[in-house]
Amino acid sequence: MLTVTPAARDRLLSKLNRRKAADDVAMRFTRRRNGWRLRPDQIRPDDTTVTCEGRKVLLLDAVVAKAMTTLTLDVSNTETGAKLRLRRNAEASE
């Protein structure tokens, strides 16, 4: 499964709080032609979830969870502020 750092969990929680998202809404990764998209979505019964401070902040269906096993979601500081970033795990590239 995708590795999610504590900083990324905090950032996802912050995004949901800013959007005033309902308790049954979290961020979901979906596959796009040129990569991954992160968007708010409702929790589905078979989702794998990631929590922060007791709240579900990230949703992965089985296909996405399997496809992202070699990735880590982390936060990078940029000139425009903190941004969520996906990176390949070091052991996956060896």
PDB file of N, CA, C and O in Angstrom:
ATOM      1  N   MET A   1       0.832  -1.185   0.000  1.00  0.00           N
ATOM      2  CA  MET A   1       0.000   0.000   0.000  1.00  0.00           C
ATOM      3  C   MET A   1       0.880   1.253   0.000  1.00  0.00           C
ATOM      4  O   MET A   1       2.052   1.205   0.373  1.00  0.00           O
ATOM      5  N   LEU A   2       0.317   2.322  -0.407  1.00  0.00           N
ATOM      6  CA  LEU A   2       0.961   3.627  -0.380  1.00  0.00           C
ATOM      7  C   LEU A   2       1.446   3.947   1.031  1.00  0.00           C
ATOM      8  O   LEU A   2       0.720   3.732   2.002  1.00  0.00           O
ATOM      9  N   THR A   3       2.661   4.457   1.145  1.00  0.00           N
ATOM     10  CA  THR A   3       3.175   4.952   2.424  1.00  0.00           C
ATOM     11  C   THR A   3       2.790   6.427   2.529  1.00  0.00           C
ATOM     12  O   THR A   3       2.994   7.196   1.590  1.00  0.00           O
ATOM     13  N   VAL A   4       2.234   6.814   3.672  1.00  0.00           N
ATOM     14  CA  VAL A   4       1.825   8.209   3.879  1.00  0.00           C
ATOM     15  C   VAL A   4       2.547   8.725   5.121  1.00  0.00           C
ATOM     16  O   VAL A   4       2.377   8.186   6.215  1.00  0.00           O
ATOM     17  N   THR A   5       3.347   9.764   4.946  1.00  0.00           N
ATOM     18  CA  THR A   5       4.104  10.317   6.065  1.00  0.00           C
ATOM     19  C   THR A   5       3.172  11.079   7.009  1.00  0.00           C
ATOM     20  O   THR A   5       2.087  11.502   6.608  1.00  0.00           O
ATOM     21  N   PRO A   6       3.594  11.253   8.259  1.00  0.00           N
ATOM     22  CA  PRO A   6       2.787  12.058   9.186  1.00  0.00           C
ATOM     23  C   PRO A   6       2.529  13.480   8.662  1.00  0.00           C
ATOM     24  O   PRO A   6       1.438  14.022   8.845  1.00  0.00           O
ATOM     25  N   ALA A   7       3.526  14.076   8.018  1.00  0.00           N
ATOM     26  CA  ALA A   7       3.338  15.430   7.475  1.00  0.00           C
ATOM     27  C   ALA A   7       2.261  15.433   6.389  1.00  0.00           C
ATOM     28  O   ALA A   7       1.475  16.376   6.296  1.00  0.00           O
ATOM     29  N   ALA A   8       2.225  14.385   5.574  1.00  0.00           N
ATOM     30  CA  ALA A   8       1.200  14.295   4.527  1.00  0.00           C
ATOM     31  C   ALA A   8      -0.180  14.085   5.141  1.00  0.00           C
ATOM     32  O   ALA A   8      -1.163  14.647   4.657  1.00  0.00           O
ATOM     33  N   ARG A   9      -0.264  13.289   6.193  1.00  0.00           N
ATOM     34  CA  ARG A   9      -1.546  13.091   6.880  1.00  0.00           C
ATOM     35  C   ARG A   9      -2.067  14.431   7.422  1.00  0.00           C
ATOM     36  O   ARG A   9      -3.246  14.755   7.280  1.00  0.00           O
ATOM     37  N   ASP A  10      -1.175  15.190   8.037  1.00  0.00           N
ATOM     38  CA  ASP A  10      -1.561  16.507   8.566  1.00  0.00           C
ATOM     39  C   ASP A  10      -2.033  17.434   7.445  1.00  0.00           C
ATOM     40  O   ASP A  10      -3.016  18.159   7.600  1.00  0.00           O
ATOM     41  N   ARG A  11      -1.327  17.402   6.324  1.00  0.00           N
ATOM     42  CA  ARG A  11      -1.691  18.257   5.177  1.00  0.00           C
ATOM     43  C   ARG A  11      -3.054  17.868   4.618  1.00  0.00           C
ATOM     44  O   ARG A  11      -3.850  18.745   4.283  1.00  0.00           O
ATOM     45  N   LEU A  12      -3.337  16.575   4.511  1.00  0.00           N
ATOM     46  CA  LEU A  12      -4.652  16.116   4.039  1.00  0.00           C
ATOM     47  C   LEU A  12      -5.755  16.575   4.989  1.00  0.00           C
ATOM     48  O   LEU A  12      -6.813  17.024   4.547  1.00  0.00           O
ATOM     49  N   LEU A  13      -5.508  16.462   6.294  1.00  0.00           N
ATOM     50  CA  LEU A  13      -6.484  16.917   7.282  1.00  0.00           C
ATOM     51  C   LEU A  13      -6.740  18.410   7.134  1.00  0.00           C
ATOM     52  O   LEU A  13      -7.886  18.856   7.201  1.00  0.00           O
ATOM     53  N   SER A  14      -5.689  19.174   6.936  1.00  0.00           N
ATOM     54  CA  SER A  14      -5.806  20.613   6.744  1.00  0.00           C
ATOM     55  C   SER A  14      -6.645  20.935   5.509  1.00  0.00           C
ATOM     56  O   SER A  14      -7.490  21.830   5.550  1.00  0.00           O
ATOM     57  N   LYS A  15      -6.416  20.208   4.408  1.00  0.00           N
ATOM     58  CA  LYS A  15      -7.196  20.428   3.175  1.00  0.00           C
ATOM     59  C   LYS A  15      -8.675  20.174   3.425  1.00  0.00           C
ATOM     60  O   LYS A  15      -9.523  20.954   2.993  1.00  0.00           O
ATOM     61  N   LEU A  16      -8.987  19.086   4.122  1.00  0.00           N
ATOM     62  CA  LEU A  16     -10.396  18.762   4.401  1.00  0.00           C
ATOM     63  C   LEU A  16     -11.032  19.800   5.312  1.00  0.00           C
ATOM     64  O   LEU A  16     -12.182  20.188   5.107  1.00  0.00           O
ATOM     65  N   ASN A  17     -10.288  20.254   6.320  1.00  0.00           N
ATOM     66  CA  ASN A  17     -10.819  21.270   7.235  1.00  0.00           C
ATOM     67  C   ASN A  17     -11.073  22.591   6.520  1.00  0.00           C
ATOM     68  O   ASN A  17     -12.081  23.248   6.779  1.00  0.00           O
ATOM     69  N   ARG A  18     -10.174  22.990   5.623  1.00  0.00           N
ATOM     70  CA  ARG A  18     -10.376  24.234   4.863  1.00  0.00           C
ATOM     71  C   ARG A  18     -11.610  24.150   3.974  1.00  0.00           C
ATOM     72  O   ARG A  18     -12.305  25.146   3.773  1.00  0.00           O
ATOM     73  N   ARG A  19     -11.878  22.967   3.446  1.00  0.00           N
ATOM     74  CA  ARG A  19     -13.050  22.768   2.579  1.00  0.00           C
ATOM     75  C   ARG A  19     -14.334  22.560   3.384  1.00  0.00           C
ATOM     76  O   ARG A  19     -15.431  22.500   2.827  1.00  0.00           O
ATOM     77  N   LYS A  20     -14.175  22.453   4.705  1.00  0.00           N
ATOM     78  CA  LYS A  20     -15.320  22.153   5.583  1.00  0.00           C
ATOM     79  C   LYS A  20     -16.036  20.893   5.116  1.00  0.00           C
ATOM     80  O   LYS A  20     -17.264  20.844   5.048  1.00  0.00           O
ATOM     81  N   ALA A  21     -15.237  19.870   4.794  1.00  0.00           N
ATOM     82  CA  ALA A  21     -15.754  18.604   4.280  1.00  0.00           C
ATOM     83  C   ALA A  21     -16.517  17.856   5.363  1.00  0.00           C
ATOM     84  O   ALA A  21     -16.139  17.876   6.534  1.00  0.00           O
ATOM     85  N   ALA A  22     -17.586  17.200   4.958  1.00  0.00           N
ATOM     86  CA  ALA A  22     -18.383  16.377   5.872  1.00  0.00           C
ATOM     87  C   ALA A  22     -17.533  15.215   6.384  1.00  0.00           C
ATOM     88  O   ALA A  22     -16.520  14.868   5.778  1.00  0.00           O
ATOM     89  N   ASP A  23     -17.948  14.618   7.498  1.00  0.00           N
ATOM     90  CA  ASP A  23     -17.188  13.524   8.113  1.00  0.00           C
ATOM     91  C   ASP A  23     -17.052  12.305   7.214  1.00  0.00           C
ATOM     92  O   ASP A  23     -16.106  11.532   7.369  1.00  0.00           O
ATOM     93  N   ASP A  24     -17.981  12.116   6.274  1.00  0.00           N
ATOM     94  CA  ASP A  24     -17.924  10.952   5.389  1.00  0.00           C
ATOM     95  C   ASP A  24     -17.187  11.253   4.078  1.00  0.00           C
ATOM     96  O   ASP A  24     -17.300  10.499   3.111  1.00  0.00           O
ATOM     97  N   VAL A  25     -16.439  12.351   4.051  1.00  0.00           N
ATOM     98  CA  VAL A  25     -15.663  12.748   2.879  1.00  0.00           C
ATOM     99  C   VAL A  25     -14.186  12.781   3.250  1.00  0.00           C
ATOM    100  O   VAL A  25     -13.805  13.275   4.312  1.00  0.00           O
ATOM    101  N   ALA A  26     -13.360  12.244   2.349  1.00  0.00           N
ATOM    102  CA  ALA A  26     -11.908  12.298   2.500  1.00  0.00           C
ATOM    103  C   ALA A  26     -11.320  12.483   1.105  1.00  0.00           C
ATOM    104  O   ALA A  26     -12.058  12.511   0.120  1.00  0.00           O
ATOM    105  N   MET A  27     -10.025  12.606   1.016  1.00  0.00           N
ATOM    106  CA  MET A  27      -9.374  12.769  -0.282  1.00  0.00           C
ATOM    107  C   MET A  27      -9.137  11.390  -0.897  1.00  0.00           C
ATOM    108  O   MET A  27      -8.778  10.441  -0.199  1.00  0.00           O
ATOM    109  N   ARG A  28      -9.342  11.290  -2.220  1.00  0.00           N
ATOM    110  CA  ARG A  28      -9.181  10.024  -2.926  1.00  0.00           C
ATOM    111  C   ARG A  28      -8.238  10.197  -4.110  1.00  0.00           C
ATOM    112  O   ARG A  28      -8.339  11.165  -4.863  1.00  0.00           O
ATOM    113  N   PHE A  29      -7.317   9.241  -4.264  1.00  0.00           N
ATOM    114  CA  PHE A  29      -6.474   9.206  -5.450  1.00  0.00           C
ATOM    115  C   PHE A  29      -7.204   8.458  -6.553  1.00  0.00           C
ATOM    116  O   PHE A  29      -7.776   7.392  -6.324  1.00  0.00           O
ATOM    117  N   THR A  30      -7.178   9.031  -7.758  1.00  0.00           N
ATOM    118  CA  THR A  30      -7.670   8.352  -8.949  1.00  0.00           C
ATOM    119  C   THR A  30      -6.585   8.451 -10.008  1.00  0.00           C
ATOM    120  O   THR A  30      -5.811   9.408 -10.033  1.00  0.00           O
ATOM    121  N   ARG A  31      -6.536   7.459 -10.877  1.00  0.00           N
ATOM    122  CA  ARG A  31      -5.522   7.443 -11.936  1.00  0.00           C
ATOM    123  C   ARG A  31      -5.989   8.292 -13.099  1.00  0.00           C
ATOM    124  O   ARG A  31      -7.131   8.197 -13.547  1.00  0.00           O
ATOM    125  N   ARG A  32      -5.078   9.126 -13.579  1.00  0.00           N
ATOM    126  CA  ARG A  32      -5.300   9.949 -14.769  1.00  0.00           C
ATOM    127  C   ARG A  32      -4.317   9.493 -15.837  1.00  0.00           C
ATOM    128  O   ARG A  32      -3.365   8.771 -15.542  1.00  0.00           O
ATOM    129  N   ARG A  33      -4.541   9.904 -17.046  1.00  0.00           N
ATOM    130  CA  ARG A  33      -3.661   9.513 -18.142  1.00  0.00           C
ATOM    131  C   ARG A  33      -2.208   9.888 -17.859  1.00  0.00           C
ATOM    132  O   ARG A  33      -1.294   9.129 -18.182  1.00  0.00           O
ATOM    133  N   ASN A  34      -1.997  11.050 -17.261  1.00  0.00           N
ATOM    134  CA  ASN A  34      -0.633  11.535 -17.026  1.00  0.00           C
ATOM    135  C   ASN A  34      -0.227  11.494 -15.555  1.00  0.00           C
ATOM    136  O   ASN A  34       0.678  12.226 -15.152  1.00  0.00           O
ATOM    137  N   GLY A  35      -0.865  10.667 -14.754  1.00  0.00           N
ATOM    138  CA  GLY A  35      -0.470  10.564 -13.356  1.00  0.00           C
ATOM    139  C   GLY A  35      -1.646  10.337 -12.430  1.00  0.00           C
ATOM    140  O   GLY A  35      -2.604   9.647 -12.778  1.00  0.00           O
ATOM    141  N   TRP A  36      -1.566  10.917 -11.260  1.00  0.00           N
ATOM    142  CA  TRP A  36      -2.574  10.729 -10.217  1.00  0.00           C
ATOM    143  C   TRP A  36      -3.282  12.033  -9.922  1.00  0.00           C
ATOM    144  O   TRP A  36      -2.692  13.110 -10.013  1.00  0.00           O
ATOM    145  N   ARG A  37      -4.553  11.928  -9.568  1.00  0.00           N
ATOM    146  CA  ARG A  37      -5.339  13.090  -9.178  1.00  0.00           C
ATOM    147  C   ARG A  37      -5.868  12.849  -7.772  1.00  0.00           C
ATOM    148  O   ARG A  37      -6.291  11.742  -7.439  1.00  0.00           O
ATOM    149  N   LEU A  38      -5.841  13.882  -6.961  1.00  0.00           N
ATOM    150  CA  LEU A  38      -6.340  13.818  -5.591  1.00  0.00           C
ATOM    151  C   LEU A  38      -7.557  14.714  -5.511  1.00  0.00           C
ATOM    152  O   LEU A  38      -7.486  15.903  -5.822  1.00  0.00           O
ATOM    153  N   ARG A  39      -8.693  14.131  -5.085  1.00  0.00           N
ATOM    154  CA  ARG A  39      -9.932  14.910  -5.020  1.00  0.00           C
ATOM    155  C   ARG A  39     -10.780  14.430  -3.846  1.00  0.00           C
ATOM    156  O   ARG A  39     -10.622  13.296  -3.394  1.00  0.00           O
ATOM    157  N   PRO A  40     -11.675  15.279  -3.351  1.00  0.00           N
ATOM    158  CA  PRO A  40     -12.553  14.845  -2.264  1.00  0.00           C
ATOM    159  C   PRO A  40     -13.590  13.845  -2.792  1.00  0.00           C
ATOM    160  O   PRO A  40     -14.061  13.962  -3.923  1.00  0.00           O
ATOM    161  N   ASP A  41     -13.928  12.878  -1.966  1.00  0.00           N
ATOM    162  CA  ASP A  41     -14.914  11.869  -2.358  1.00  0.00           C
ATOM    163  C   ASP A  41     -15.493  11.244  -1.097  1.00  0.00           C
ATOM    164  O   ASP A  41     -14.917  11.350  -0.014  1.00  0.00           O
ATOM    165  N   GLN A  42     -16.630  10.597  -1.251  1.00  0.00           N
ATOM    166  CA  GLN A  42     -17.247   9.913  -0.125  1.00  0.00           C
ATOM    167  C   GLN A  42     -16.603   8.550   0.082  1.00  0.00           C
ATOM    168  O   GLN A  42     -16.120   7.915  -0.856  1.00  0.00           O
ATOM    169  N   ILE A  43     -16.611   8.125   1.327  1.00  0.00           N
ATOM    170  CA  ILE A  43     -16.041   6.855   1.711  1.00  0.00           C
ATOM    171  C   ILE A  43     -16.930   5.724   1.192  1.00  0.00           C
ATOM    172  O   ILE A  43     -18.154   5.775   1.315  1.00  0.00           O
ATOM    173  N   ARG A  44     -16.295   4.703   0.609  1.00  0.00           N
ATOM    174  CA  ARG A  44     -17.002   3.518   0.120  1.00  0.00           C
ATOM    175  C   ARG A  44     -16.652   2.343   1.023  1.00  0.00           C
ATOM    176  O   ARG A  44     -15.581   2.322   1.630  1.00  0.00           O
ATOM    177  N   PRO A  45     -17.551   1.361   1.114  1.00  0.00           N
ATOM    178  CA  PRO A  45     -17.341   0.253   2.059  1.00  0.00           C
ATOM    179  C   PRO A  45     -16.019  -0.504   1.900  1.00  0.00           C
ATOM    180  O   PRO A  45     -15.456  -0.940   2.904  1.00  0.00           O
ATOM    181  N   ASP A  46     -15.510  -0.673   0.696  1.00  0.00           N
ATOM    182  CA  ASP A  46     -14.302  -1.474   0.491  1.00  0.00           C
ATOM    183  C   ASP A  46     -13.020  -0.654   0.436  1.00  0.00           C
ATOM    184  O   ASP A  46     -11.961  -1.194   0.115  1.00  0.00           O
ATOM    185  N   ASP A  47     -13.092   0.633   0.740  1.00  0.00           N
ATOM    186  CA  ASP A  47     -11.909   1.487   0.697  1.00  0.00           C
ATOM    187  C   ASP A  47     -10.911   1.130   1.787  1.00  0.00           C
ATOM    188  O   ASP A  47     -11.279   0.733   2.892  1.00  0.00           O
ATOM    189  N   THR A  48      -9.636   1.284   1.444  1.00  0.00           N
ATOM    190  CA  THR A  48      -8.573   1.317   2.445  1.00  0.00           C
ATOM    191  C   THR A  48      -8.473   2.785   2.847  1.00  0.00           C
ATOM    192  O   THR A  48      -8.462   3.666   1.987  1.00  0.00           O
ATOM    193  N   THR A  49      -8.400   3.051   4.147  1.00  0.00           N
ATOM    194  CA  THR A  49      -8.386   4.435   4.602  1.00  0.00           C
ATOM    195  C   THR A  49      -7.124   4.742   5.403  1.00  0.00           C
ATOM    196  O   THR A  49      -6.525   3.863   6.022  1.00  0.00           O
ATOM    197  N   VAL A  50      -6.745   6.003   5.370  1.00  0.00           N
ATOM    198  CA  VAL A  50      -5.649   6.531   6.170  1.00  0.00           C
ATOM    199  C   VAL A  50      -6.262   7.598   7.067  1.00  0.00           C
ATOM    200  O   VAL A  50      -7.043   8.427   6.601  1.00  0.00           O
ATOM    201  N   THR A  51      -5.914   7.583   8.342  1.00  0.00           N
ATOM    202  CA  THR A  51      -6.509   8.523   9.280  1.00  0.00           C
ATOM    203  C   THR A  51      -5.469   9.481   9.853  1.00  0.00           C
ATOM    204  O   THR A  51      -4.265   9.221   9.844  1.00  0.00           O
ATOM    205  N   CYS A  52      -5.985  10.590  10.345  1.00  0.00           N
ATOM    206  CA  CYS A  52      -5.179  11.579  11.056  1.00  0.00           C
ATOM    207  C   CYS A  52      -6.059  12.165  12.152  1.00  0.00           C
ATOM    208  O   CYS A  52      -7.141  12.683  11.876  1.00  0.00           O
ATOM    209  N   GLU A  53      -5.598  12.083  13.378  1.00  0.00           N
ATOM    210  CA  GLU A  53      -6.339  12.601  14.523  1.00  0.00           C
ATOM    211  C   GLU A  53      -7.753  12.030  14.575  1.00  0.00           C
ATOM    212  O   GLU A  53      -8.702  12.737  14.913  1.00  0.00           O
ATOM    213  N   GLY A  54      -7.888  10.744  14.238  1.00  0.00           N
ATOM    214  CA  GLY A  54      -9.176  10.062  14.318  1.00  0.00           C
ATOM    215  C   GLY A  54     -10.102  10.286  13.136  1.00  0.00           C
ATOM    216  O   GLY A  54     -11.207   9.745  13.115  1.00  0.00           O
ATOM    217  N   ARG A  55      -9.682  11.069  12.152  1.00  0.00           N
ATOM    218  CA  ARG A  55     -10.518  11.344  10.983  1.00  0.00           C
ATOM    219  C   ARG A  55      -9.924  10.680   9.756  1.00  0.00           C
ATOM    220  O   ARG A  55      -8.710  10.711   9.554  1.00  0.00           O
ATOM    221  N   LYS A  56     -10.778  10.077   8.932  1.00  0.00           N
ATOM    222  CA  LYS A  56     -10.314   9.496   7.675  1.00  0.00           C
ATOM    223  C   LYS A  56      -9.959  10.641   6.736  1.00  0.00           C
ATOM    224  O   LYS A  56     -10.786  11.511   6.460  1.00  0.00           O
ATOM    225  N   VAL A  57      -8.708  10.632   6.243  1.00  0.00           N
ATOM    226  CA  VAL A  57      -8.239  11.726   5.390  1.00  0.00           C
ATOM    227  C   VAL A  57      -7.894  11.283   3.974  1.00  0.00           C
ATOM    228  O   VAL A  57      -7.826  12.113   3.067  1.00  0.00           O
ATOM    229  N   LEU A  58      -7.672   9.967   3.768  1.00  0.00           N
ATOM    230  CA  LEU A  58      -7.295   9.473   2.451  1.00  0.00           C
ATOM    231  C   LEU A  58      -7.999   8.156   2.176  1.00  0.00           C
ATOM    232  O   LEU A  58      -8.091   7.289   3.046  1.00  0.00           O
ATOM    233  N   LEU A  59      -8.495   8.020   0.953  1.00  0.00           N
ATOM    234  CA  LEU A  59      -9.215   6.827   0.519  1.00  0.00           C
ATOM    235  C   LEU A  59      -8.503   6.203  -0.664  1.00  0.00           C
ATOM    236  O   LEU A  59      -8.072   6.903  -1.580  1.00  0.00           O
ATOM    237  N   LEU A  60      -8.379   4.878  -0.643  1.00  0.00           N
ATOM    238  CA  LEU A  60      -7.786   4.141  -1.758  1.00  0.00           C
ATOM    239  C   LEU A  60      -8.648   2.926  -2.042  1.00  0.00           C
ATOM    240  O   LEU A  60      -8.909   2.125  -1.143  1.00  0.00           O
ATOM    241  N   ASP A  61      -9.097   2.779  -3.296  1.00  0.00           N
ATOM    242  CA  ASP A  61      -9.780   1.536  -3.628  1.00  0.00           C
ATOM    243  C   ASP A  61      -8.711   0.469  -3.856  1.00  0.00           C
ATOM    244  O   ASP A  61      -7.521   0.784  -3.887  1.00  0.00           O
ATOM    245  N   ALA A  62      -9.125  -0.792  -4.017  1.00  0.00           N
ATOM    246  CA  ALA A  62      -8.172  -1.905  -4.101  1.00  0.00           C
ATOM    247  C   ALA A  62      -7.212  -1.754  -5.278  1.00  0.00           C
ATOM    248  O   ALA A  62      -6.023  -2.039  -5.136  1.00  0.00           O
ATOM    249  N   VAL A  63      -7.696  -1.319  -6.419  1.00  0.00           N
ATOM    250  CA  VAL A  63      -6.852  -1.179  -7.611  1.00  0.00           C
ATOM    251  C   VAL A  63      -5.794  -0.102  -7.396  1.00  0.00           C
ATOM    252  O   VAL A  63      -4.622  -0.307  -7.714  1.00  0.00           O
ATOM    253  N   VAL A  64      -6.201   1.032  -6.864  1.00  0.00           N
ATOM    254  CA  VAL A  64      -5.269   2.132  -6.616  1.00  0.00           C
ATOM    255  C   VAL A  64      -4.264   1.752  -5.530  1.00  0.00           C
ATOM    256  O   VAL A  64      -3.072   2.026  -5.664  1.00  0.00           O
ATOM    257  N   ALA A  65      -4.739   1.127  -4.464  1.00  0.00           N
ATOM    258  CA  ALA A  65      -3.832   0.718  -3.382  1.00  0.00           C
ATOM    259  C   ALA A  65      -2.739  -0.203  -3.911  1.00  0.00           C
ATOM    260  O   ALA A  65      -1.578  -0.073  -3.521  1.00  0.00           O
ATOM    261  N   LYS A  66      -3.094  -1.128  -4.792  1.00  0.00           N
ATOM    262  CA  LYS A  66      -2.115  -2.052  -5.366  1.00  0.00           C
ATOM    263  C   LYS A  66      -1.144  -1.309  -6.292  1.00  0.00           C
ATOM    264  O   LYS A  66       0.056  -1.585  -6.283  1.00  0.00           O
ATOM    265  N   ALA A  67      -1.654  -0.380  -7.079  1.00  0.00           N
ATOM    266  CA  ALA A  67      -0.821   0.361  -8.032  1.00  0.00           C
ATOM    267  C   ALA A  67       0.159   1.306  -7.338  1.00  0.00           C
ATOM    268  O   ALA A  67       1.181   1.673  -7.917  1.00  0.00           O
ATOM    269  N   MET A  68      -0.150   1.700  -6.100  1.00  0.00           N
ATOM    270  CA  MET A  68       0.679   2.700  -5.412  1.00  0.00           C
ATOM    271  C   MET A  68       1.607   2.088  -4.362  1.00  0.00           C
ATOM    272  O   MET A  68       2.141   2.812  -3.522  1.00  0.00           O
ATOM    273  N   THR A  69       1.804   0.784  -4.394  1.00  0.00           N
ATOM    274  CA  THR A  69       2.610   0.136  -3.352  1.00  0.00           C
ATOM    275  C   THR A  69       4.056   0.606  -3.309  1.00  0.00           C
ATOM    276  O   THR A  69       4.705   0.495  -2.269  1.00  0.00           O
ATOM    277  N   THR A  70       4.572   1.124  -4.407  1.00  0.00           N
ATOM    278  CA  THR A  70       5.981   1.554  -4.432  1.00  0.00           C
ATOM    279  C   THR A  70       6.132   3.061  -4.239  1.00  0.00           C
ATOM    280  O   THR A  70       7.206   3.613  -4.476  1.00  0.00           O
ATOM    281  N   LEU A  71       5.054   3.729  -3.806  1.00  0.00           N
ATOM    282  CA  LEU A  71       5.077   5.184  -3.679  1.00  0.00           C
ATOM    283  C   LEU A  71       4.909   5.633  -2.233  1.00  0.00           C
ATOM    284  O   LEU A  71       4.367   4.915  -1.393  1.00  0.00           O
ATOM    285  N   THR A  72       5.392   6.842  -1.972  1.00  0.00           N
ATOM    286  CA  THR A  72       5.205   7.502  -0.680  1.00  0.00           C
ATOM    287  C   THR A  72       4.592   8.872  -0.938  1.00  0.00           C
ATOM    288  O   THR A  72       5.023   9.595  -1.835  1.00  0.00           O
ATOM    289  N   LEU A  73       3.587   9.220  -0.148  1.00  0.00           N
ATOM    290  CA  LEU A  73       3.009  10.559  -0.181  1.00  0.00           C
ATOM    291  C   LEU A  73       3.646  11.349   0.947  1.00  0.00           C
ATOM    292  O   LEU A  73       3.606  10.943   2.108  1.00  0.00           O
ATOM    293  N   ASP A  74       4.238  12.487   0.589  1.00  0.00           N
ATOM    294  CA  ASP A  74       4.938  13.320   1.560  1.00  0.00           C
ATOM    295  C   ASP A  74       4.633  14.782   1.254  1.00  0.00           C
ATOM    296  O   ASP A  74       3.879  15.080   0.328  1.00  0.00           O
ATOM    297  N   VAL A  75       5.203  15.674   2.012  1.00  0.00           N
ATOM    298  CA  VAL A  75       5.033  17.111   1.818  1.00  0.00           C
ATOM    299  C   VAL A  75       6.376  17.709   1.435  1.00  0.00           C
ATOM    300  O   VAL A  75       7.399  17.414   2.052  1.00  0.00           O
ATOM    301  N   SER A  76       6.360  18.552   0.411  1.00  0.00           N
ATOM    302  CA  SER A  76       7.547  19.295   0.004  1.00  0.00           C
ATOM    303  C   SER A  76       7.276  20.774   0.180  1.00  0.00           C
ATOM    304  O   SER A  76       6.176  21.247  -0.108  1.00  0.00           O
ATOM    305  N   ASN A  77       8.263  21.502   0.646  1.00  0.00           N
ATOM    306  CA  ASN A  77       8.135  22.952   0.762  1.00  0.00           C
ATOM    307  C   ASN A  77       8.563  23.588  -0.552  1.00  0.00           C
ATOM    308  O   ASN A  77       9.659  23.328  -1.050  1.00  0.00           O
ATOM    309  N   THR A  78       7.694  24.418  -1.110  1.00  0.00           N
ATOM    310  CA  THR A  78       7.977  25.104  -2.368  1.00  0.00           C
ATOM    311  C   THR A  78       7.896  26.609  -2.133  1.00  0.00           C
ATOM    312  O   THR A  78       7.562  27.057  -1.037  1.00  0.00           O
ATOM    313  N   GLU A  79       8.200  27.373  -3.156  1.00  0.00           N
ATOM    314  CA  GLU A  79       8.112  28.830  -3.042  1.00  0.00           C
ATOM    315  C   GLU A  79       6.691  29.294  -2.741  1.00  0.00           C
ATOM    316  O   GLU A  79       6.489  30.353  -2.146  1.00  0.00           O
ATOM    317  N   THR A  80       5.709  28.495  -3.155  1.00  0.00           N
ATOM    318  CA  THR A  80       4.305  28.867  -2.930  1.00  0.00           C
ATOM    319  C   THR A  80       3.706  28.188  -1.704  1.00  0.00           C
ATOM    320  O   THR A  80       2.506  28.302  -1.454  1.00  0.00           O
ATOM    321  N   GLY A  81       4.537  27.481  -0.936  1.00  0.00           N
ATOM    322  CA  GLY A  81       4.060  26.839   0.280  1.00  0.00           C
ATOM    323  C   GLY A  81       4.201  25.327   0.226  1.00  0.00           C
ATOM    324  O   GLY A  81       4.760  24.774  -0.722  1.00  0.00           O
ATOM    325  N   ALA A  82       3.691  24.671   1.249  1.00  0.00           N
ATOM    326  CA  ALA A  82       3.786  23.213   1.345  1.00  0.00           C
ATOM    327  C   ALA A  82       2.857  22.557   0.326  1.00  0.00           C
ATOM    328  O   ALA A  82       1.711  22.971   0.151  1.00  0.00           O
ATOM    329  N   LYS A  83       3.377  21.519  -0.346  1.00  0.00           N
ATOM    330  CA  LYS A  83       2.614  20.793  -1.366  1.00  0.00           C
ATOM    331  C   LYS A  83       2.764  19.295  -1.130  1.00  0.00           C
ATOM    332  O   LYS A  83       3.835  18.815  -0.758  1.00  0.00           O
ATOM    333  N   LEU A  84       1.671  18.563  -1.352  1.00  0.00           N
ATOM    334  CA  LEU A  84       1.736  17.111  -1.318  1.00  0.00           C
ATOM    335  C   LEU A  84       2.493  16.622  -2.544  1.00  0.00           C
ATOM    336  O   LEU A  84       2.286  17.125  -3.648  1.00  0.00           O
ATOM    337  N   ARG A  85       3.368  15.644  -2.349  1.00  0.00           N
ATOM    338  CA  ARG A  85       4.161  15.094  -3.450  1.00  0.00           C
ATOM    339  C   ARG A  85       4.225  13.572  -3.330  1.00  0.00           C
ATOM    340  O   ARG A  85       4.394  13.026  -2.240  1.00  0.00           O
ATOM    341  N   LEU A  86       4.089  12.910  -4.460  1.00  0.00           N
ATOM    342  CA  LEU A  86       4.309  11.472  -4.530  1.00  0.00           C
ATOM    343  C   LEU A  86       5.752  11.233  -4.960  1.00  0.00           C
ATOM    344  O   LEU A  86       6.273  11.904  -5.851  1.00  0.00           O
ATOM    345  N   ARG A  87       6.378  10.272  -4.311  1.00  0.00           N
ATOM    346  CA  ARG A  87       7.735   9.901  -4.725  1.00  0.00           C
ATOM    347  C   ARG A  87       7.853   8.377  -4.662  1.00  0.00           C
ATOM    348  O   ARG A  87       7.177   7.707  -3.881  1.00  0.00           O
ATOM    349  N   ARG A  88       8.727   7.864  -5.506  1.00  0.00           N
ATOM    350  CA  ARG A  88       8.972   6.414  -5.527  1.00  0.00           C
ATOM    351  C   ARG A  88       9.833   6.038  -4.323  1.00  0.00           C
ATOM    352  O   ARG A  88      10.791   6.739  -3.997  1.00  0.00           O
ATOM    353  N   ASN A  89       9.492   4.935  -3.666  1.00  0.00           N
ATOM    354  CA  ASN A  89      10.268   4.444  -2.526  1.00  0.00           C
ATOM    355  C   ASN A  89      11.659   4.045  -2.996  1.00  0.00           C
ATOM    356  O   ASN A  89      11.804   3.511  -4.095  1.00  0.00           O
ATOM    357  N   ALA A  90      12.668   4.289  -2.200  1.00  0.00           N
ATOM    358  CA  ALA A  90      14.057   3.995  -2.554  1.00  0.00           C
ATOM    359  C   ALA A  90      14.245   2.510  -2.846  1.00  0.00           C
ATOM    360  O   ALA A  90      14.919   2.159  -3.814  1.00  0.00           O
ATOM    361  N   GLU A  91      13.663   1.630  -2.027  1.00  0.00           N
ATOM    362  CA  GLU A  91      13.863   0.194  -2.231  1.00  0.00           C
ATOM    363  C   GLU A  91      13.163  -0.292  -3.503  1.00  0.00           C
ATOM    364  O   GLU A  91      13.538  -1.332  -4.044  1.00  0.00           O
ATOM    365  N   ALA A  92      12.163   0.432  -3.989  1.00  0.00           N
ATOM    366  CA  ALA A  92      11.466   0.034  -5.210  1.00  0.00           C
ATOM    367  C   ALA A  92      12.287   0.326  -6.456  1.00  0.00           C
ATOM    368  O   ALA A  92      12.086  -0.306  -7.493  1.00  0.00           O
ATOM    369  N   SER A  93      13.214   1.282  -6.364  1.00  0.00           N
ATOM    370  CA  SER A  93      13.996   1.655  -7.533  1.00  0.00           C
ATOM    371  C   SER A  93      15.301   0.867  -7.648  1.00  0.00           C
ATOM    372  O   SER A  93      16.034   1.019  -8.626  1.00  0.00           O
ATOM    373  N   GLU A  94      15.592   0.034  -6.661  1.00  0.00           N
ATOM    374  CA  GLU A  94      16.850  -0.739  -6.689  1.00  0.00           C
ATOM    375  C   GLU A  94      16.686  -1.981  -7.532  1.00  0.00           C
ATOM    376  O   GLU A  94      17.631  -2.757  -7.677  1.00  0.00           O
TER     377      GLU A  94
END
